[in-house]
Amino acid sequence: MPDPTEVRLAEYGAVLLGADQLTPRDVERLRALQARGCLSLDQAPAGWRLKADATVGILVLDRIRLVIEPKFAIPGEQLMSWLAYALGTPTPLPATARRWATGPEGYADLVAAALLEQCEQLVREGLRRDYVRRQSLEPVLRGRLDIAAQVSRRYGQLDQLRVRTFDRETDIEDNRVLGTALRVARTLATHPDLVRDLHAIADAFPQAPTPDAALRALDRTRYTRLNNRYRTAHTWARLLLRGGGVTGLLTDDGMTADGLLLPMPALWEAVVRRLTTEATAPHGGRTVLSSGATGITVRGDLGSTSAFRPDVLLSLPGHDQSARTLLPVDAKYKRYDRYGVGAGDVHQLLTYSAGYTPSTGPRAVIVHPCSGGHSHRVLRVSGPQGSLGSIHVLGVDTHASPHQAAVWIRSALLWADW
């Protein structure tokens, strides 16, 4: 079967595809992704018009290999460090220190390389073994004789024995999920040296029956001192097996393998959540729930009750240490370094400020990605009766490291004197 034709487009970009470039199975899968808000697919006079949303990554279809490149927010060489930061995992070794090279858009190779790096380390340290129960036919007695099977299947013959053994083996779930993820990574990687290394290391790991079985095993996994060293490898494996959906980061709707797509708004929300938490923690700040008693709800309308929930709700110490104030923070994956804040976002942040902050000085925060240095501006909203509130718009330079950004966020929030 010939290799799929590579089709590239930028995040938010569009491309025209011929009618013969998509099979009915491809169309069905793209429609499912459209329902998730990852892209849109419309019929055109000569075929199909495919438009990407705020999604980047790779999707391997029957006849094409679709590559959606990051357009502006996080450069390719920095995307892995920000992704690792959002996931709370160690940043992989730089691509320049590896035996392969990746282009700015080749983050699927970098995710595969991150998994490979962790698996190589596990093999060097020795794969974890655990007791596995087996039933087998042996020429000598090992373990425990299965009397019922010996009588019913061997009819009393003793030249071969039905036995039950309980031996320590590497064929356990912790290793099987990695073996499955390595085989999925081979289908997504483009650099031949990386594909070869993935193929070589995969032979050291057992494999689950299907990617779905591996995902179910990951969902059952609980980390103890025995398998805690597998946690980082499992994080990258889950990312590959879910095609980009990460528990606690992105929403998984069952799409597995053959693709690695990251919804960038969800990634940015996870980044902002960690940035603001780390920035305020040294000064007594903490995150609180924005639901229940601390939620903003709308009742009395047609249909069910609705709610307004900021991405992050910070509880900060006031000048009087016995009193604390709330500060709503919203992550916006938008070009607010080049364009003004939209009216809808202003209305949303004013609602947050009215619901959570003191009436004497209602305020809220927007955090957006930018390039060319961090930025901080303040929108002041007023009406005939006076001030309605202020909105601090913080632009985080994604060319910097996440930890540098956290330090800057801390200084910006302290300078604002909440």
C-alpha positions in Angstrom: 0.0 0.0 0.0 1.5 3.4 -1.0 2.4 5.9 1.8 -0.3 8.5 2.4 0.2 11.9 0.7 1.2 14.6 3.2 -1.1 17.6 3.4 0.0 20.6 5.5 -2.0 23.5 6.8 -1.7 26.0 9.6 -3.8 26.2 12.8 -7.0 28.0 11.8 -6.0 27.4 8.1 -8.0 25.7 5.3 -7.1 23.4 2.4 -9.0 22.0 -0.5 -8.9 18.2 -1.0 -9.9 16.3 -4.1 -12.9 14.0 -4.0 -10.5 11.0 -4.3 -8.3 12.0 -1.4 -10.8 11.0 1.3 -12.4 7.6 1.7 -15.8 7.2 3.3 -14.0 6.1 6.5 -11.9 9.2 6.4 -15.1 11.4 6.0 -16.7 9.6 9.0 -13.7 10.2 11.2 -13.4 13.9 10.2 -17.1 14.4 10.9 -16.5 13.0 14.4 -13.6 15.4 14.9 -15.9 18.2 13.6 -18.4 17.4 16.3 -15.6 17.8 18.8 -14.8 21.3 17.5 -11.3 20.3 16.2 -12.0 21.1 12.5 -14.7 21.6 10.0 -15.3 19.6 6.8 -17.6 20.9 4.0 -18.2 19.7 0.5 -16.8 21.8 -2.3 -17.5 21.7 -6.0 -14.3 19.6 -6.7 -14.1 17.7 -3.4 -13.8 18.8 0.2 -12.8 22.0 2.1 -11.1 21.2 5.3 -10.5 23.9 7.9 -8.6 23.5 11.1 -9.7 25.1 14.4 -7.4 25.8 17.3 -5.9 22.3 17.0 -2.4 21.2 16.0 -0.9 17.8 15.3 -1.0 14.9 12.9 -3.9 12.8 11.7 -3.1 9.7 9.6 -6.0 8.9 7.3 -6.3 6.2 4.6 -4.9 8.3 1.7 -3.5 11.5 3.3 -1.3 12.3 6.3 -2.7 15.6 7.7 -0.2 17.9 9.5 -1.7 20.9 11.3 1.1 23.3 12.4 1.1 25.7 15.3 0.4 29.1 13.8 1.4 31.7 16.4 1.1 31.0 20.0 3.7 28.4 21.0 6.7 27.9 18.6 7.5 24.3 17.7 10.8 24.2 19.6 9.0 25.4 22.8 5.8 23.4 22.4 7.1 20.3 24.2 8.4 22.3 27.2 4.9 23.9 27.6 3.2 20.6 27.1 5.4 18.9 29.7 4.7 21.9 32.0 0.9 21.5 31.6 1.1 17.8 32.2 3.4 18.2 35.2 6.1 15.9 33.8 9.9 16.4 33.4 10.8 18.2 30.1 12.4 15.8 27.7 15.9 16.2 26.5 16.4 18.8 23.8 16.0 17.5 20.3 19.5 18.6 19.4 20.9 16.2 22.0 19.2 13.2 20.5 20.1 11.0 17.6 17.3 12.5 15.3 16.2 15.9 14.2 12.8 17.4 14.1 11.4 20.4 12.2 9.5 23.2 14.0 6.2 21.5 13.1 7.3 18.0 14.1 6.0 17.9 17.6 4.5 14.4 17.0 8.1 13.2 16.6 9.0 15.0 19.8 6.2 13.3 21.8 7.3 10.0 20.4 10.9 10.9 21.3 9.8 11.8 24.9 8.2 8.4 25.2 11.3 6.7 23.7 13.6 8.5 26.2 11.5 7.3 29.2 11.3 3.7 27.9 15.1 3.6 27.2 15.6 4.6 30.8 13.2 2.0 32.1 15.0 -0.7 30.1 18.4 0.4 31.5 17.1 0.3 35.0 15.3 -3.0 34.4 11.6 -3.5 33.6 9.3 -4.0 36.5 8.3 -7.6 37.1 5.3 -8.9 39.0 3.7 -12.3 39.7 1.6 -13.6 36.8 -0.6 -16.6 37.0 -0.3 -19.0 34.1 -1.8 -22.3 33.0 0.4 -24.5 30.8 1.2 -28.0 29.6 4.6 -29.1 30.9 6.7 -32.4 30.7 7.6 -32.0 34.4 5.7 -30.7 37.4 6.1 -27.0 37.9 4.0 -25.0 40.3 0.7 -26.7 41.1 -0.9 -29.6 39.3 -4.3 -28.8 37.9 -6.0 -32.1 38.7 -9.4 -31.2 37.1 -7.7 -30.3 33.8 -5.4 -33.3 33.9 -8.3 -35.7 34.3 -10.7 -34.0 31.8 -8.1 -33.1 29.1 -5.3 -35.7 29.5 -7.6 -38.6 30.6 -5.1 -39.6 33.3 -2.0 -39.6 31.0 1.1 -38.4 32.8 3.6 -37.8 29.9 2.5 -34.2 30.0 1.1 -32.3 33.0 -1.5 -29.5 33.2 0.0 -27.1 35.8 -0.6 -23.7 37.3 2.4 -21.4 37.8 2.8 -18.1 39.5 6.1 -16.5 38.3 7.5 -13.0 38.3 7.4 -11.7 34.7 7.6 -8.5 32.7 4.3 -9.2 30.9 2.3 -6.9 33.2 0.0 -4.0 32.5 2.6 -1.3 33.4 4.8 -2.6 30.6 2.1 -3.6 28.1 0.7 -0.1 27.8 4.2 1.2 26.9 4.7 -1.5 24.3 1.4 -0.6 22.7 2.2 3.2 22.8 5.6 2.6 21.2 3.9 0.8 18.3 1.4 3.6 17.9 4.3 6.1 18.0 5.9 4.3 15.0 3.0 5.1 12.8 3.1 8.8 13.7 6.9 9.5 13.6 8.4 10.8 10.4 12.2 10.7 11.0 13.6 7.3 9.9 16.2 7.2 12.8 13.4 7.8 15.3 11.2 5.1 13.7 14.1 2.7 13.8 14.8 3.4 17.5 11.1 3.0 18.4 11.0 -0.3 16.6 14.1 -1.5 18.4 12.9 -0.5 21.9 9.4 -1.9 21.4 10.8 -5.4 21.2 11.7 -5.1 24.9 8.1 -4.5 26.0 5.0 -6.8 25.8 1.9 -5.5 24.0 -1.7 -5.1 25.0 -4.3 -6.7 22.7 -5.6 -3.3 21.5 -5.0 0.4 22.2 -8.3 0.5 23.9 -7.2 -2.3 26.3 -4.0 -0.3 27.0 -6.1 2.8 27.8 -8.3 0.8 30.1 -5.2 -0.5 31.9 -3.9 3.1 32.3 -7.2 4.1 33.8 -6.9 1.3 36.4 -3.2 2.1 37.2 -2.5 3.3 40.7 1.1 4.5 41.5 3.0 3.2 44.5 6.7 3.0 45.3 6.9 -0.1 43.1 5.8 1.6 39.9 6.1 5.3 40.5 9.1 5.5 38.1 6.7 4.6 35.3 4.5 7.7 35.8 6.2 9.9 33.3 6.4 7.3 30.6 2.7 6.5 31.1 1.8 10.2 30.7 3.4 10.3 27.2 1.9 6.9 26.4 -1.6 8.2 27.4 -1.1 11.2 25.1 -0.3 9.0 22.1 -2.9 6.4 22.8 -5.7 8.9 23.2 -4.6 10.8 20.1 -4.1 13.9 22.1 -6.8 13.5 24.8 -5.2 13.7 28.3 -7.1 12.9 31.5 -7.3 16.1 33.4 -6.1 18.2 30.5 -8.2 17.4 27.4 -11.5 15.7 26.9 -11.3 12.2 25.5 -14.2 11.0 23.3 -12.8 7.7 22.3 -10.5 8.6 19.5 -7.5 6.3 19.7 -4.3 5.9 17.6 -3.6 7.0 14.1 -3.4 10.6 15.2 -2.1 13.1 17.7 -4.2 16.2 17.9 -3.9 18.8 20.6 -6.7 21.3 21.2 -4.6 24.4 22.0 -7.2 26.3 24.1 -7.4 23.3 26.5 -3.6 23.1 26.6 -3.4 26.9 27.3 -6.0 26.6 30.1 -3.9 23.9 31.8 -0.8 26.1 31.4 -2.5 29.1 32.9 -3.9 27.1 35.8 -0.4 25.9 36.8 1.2 29.3 36.1 -1.1 31.3 38.4 -1.1 28.6 41.1 2.7 28.5 41.2 3.0 32.3 41.0 0.8 33.0 44.0 1.6 30.0 46.2 4.8 31.5 47.8 2.7 34.5 49.0 -0.2 32.5 50.5 -2.3 32.2 47.4 -4.3 29.1 46.5 -6.9 28.0 44.0 -10.5 27.4 45.1 -13.5 25.8 43.4 -15.7 28.0 41.3 -18.8 25.9 41.8 -21.2 25.2 44.6 -21.2 27.9 47.3 -18.5 29.9 45.3 -20.3 29.5 41.9 -22.1 32.2 39.8 -25.4 30.7 38.6 -28.3 31.8 36.4 -31.7 30.6 37.4 -35.2 31.4 36.2 -34.5 31.1 32.5 -36.0 28.4 30.1 -34.2 25.1 30.5 -31.7 24.1 33.1 -29.6 26.3 35.4 -26.5 27.7 33.8 -23.2 28.8 35.5 -20.3 31.2 34.9 -17.0 29.5 35.9 -13.6 31.2 35.4 -10.7 28.9 34.4 -8.9 29.7 37.7 -10.3 31.3 40.9 -7.5 32.4 43.2 -7.9 33.1 46.9 -5.3 35.7 47.9 -4.4 37.1 51.3 -5.4 40.7 51.9 -3.6 43.5 53.8 -5.3 42.1 56.9 -4.0 38.6 57.1 -7.3 37.4 58.6 -9.2 38.4 55.4 -8.8 36.9 51.9 -10.0 38.1 48.5 -11.0 36.2 45.4 -9.5 36.9 42.0 -11.0 35.3 38.8 -8.5 34.5 36.0 -9.5 33.4 32.5 -7.2 31.8 29.9 -7.8 33.2 26.4 -6.0 31.5 23.5 -6.4 34.6 21.3 -4.2 37.2 19.7 -4.7 39.8 22.3 -1.1 41.0 21.7 -2.3 42.3 18.4 -6.0 43.0 18.7 -8.2 44.5 21.3 -10.1 42.4 23.8 -13.5 41.3 22.4 -16.8 42.7 23.8 -17.9 39.2 24.7 -14.8 38.6 26.8 -15.2 42.0 28.5 -18.7 41.1 29.4 -17.6 37.7 30.7 -14.8 39.1 32.9 -17.0 41.9 34.3 -19.5 39.2 35.4 -16.6 37.4 37.1 -15.4 40.6 38.8 -18.9 41.5 40.0 -19.4 38.0 41.4 -16.1 37.4 43.1 -14.3 40.7 44.0 -15.2 43.6 46.3 -17.7 46.1 45.0 -15.2 48.9 45.9 -12.8 47.6 43.3 -14.1 44.8 41.0 -11.3 43.3 38.9 -10.4 40.2 36.9 -7.5 38.9 34.9 -7.1 37.6 31.3 -3.9 35.6 30.5 -3.1 35.1 26.8 -0.1 33.9 24.8 2.1 36.3 22.9 5.6 36.6 21.5 8.3 39.3 21.7 8.2 39.7 25.5 5.6 39.7 28.3 3.0 42.4 28.3 0.6 43.9 30.8 -2.2 46.4 30.2 -5.3 47.3 32.2 -8.8 47.9 30.7 -10.9 50.2 32.8 -14.6 49.9 32.2 -16.9 52.7 33.4 -20.5 54.0 32.9 -22.6 56.9 33.9 -22.7 55.7 37.5 -18.9 55.3 37.8 -16.4 52.5 37.5 -17.7 49.0 36.5 -14.4 47.3 37.1 -10.9 46.8 35.7 -9.5 43.9 33.6 -5.8 43.2 33.7 -4.6 41.7 30.4 -1.4 39.7 30.9 0.4 38.4 27.8 2.8 35.5 28.5 5.7 35.3 26.1 5.7 31.6 25.0 9.2 31.9 23.6 10.4 32.0 27.3 10.5 29.0 29.5 7.4 28.1 31.6 9.3 28.8 34.8 10.4 32.2 33.6 6.8 33.0 32.8 5.7 31.9 36.3 8.2 34.3 37.8 6.9 37.2 35.6 3.3 36.3 36.4 4.2 36.5 40.1 5.7 40.0 39.7 2.8 41.2 37.6 0.2 40.1 40.2 2.3 41.5 43.1 2.8 44.8 41.2 -1.0 45.1 40.8 -1.3 44.9 44.6 -4.5 42.8 44.9 
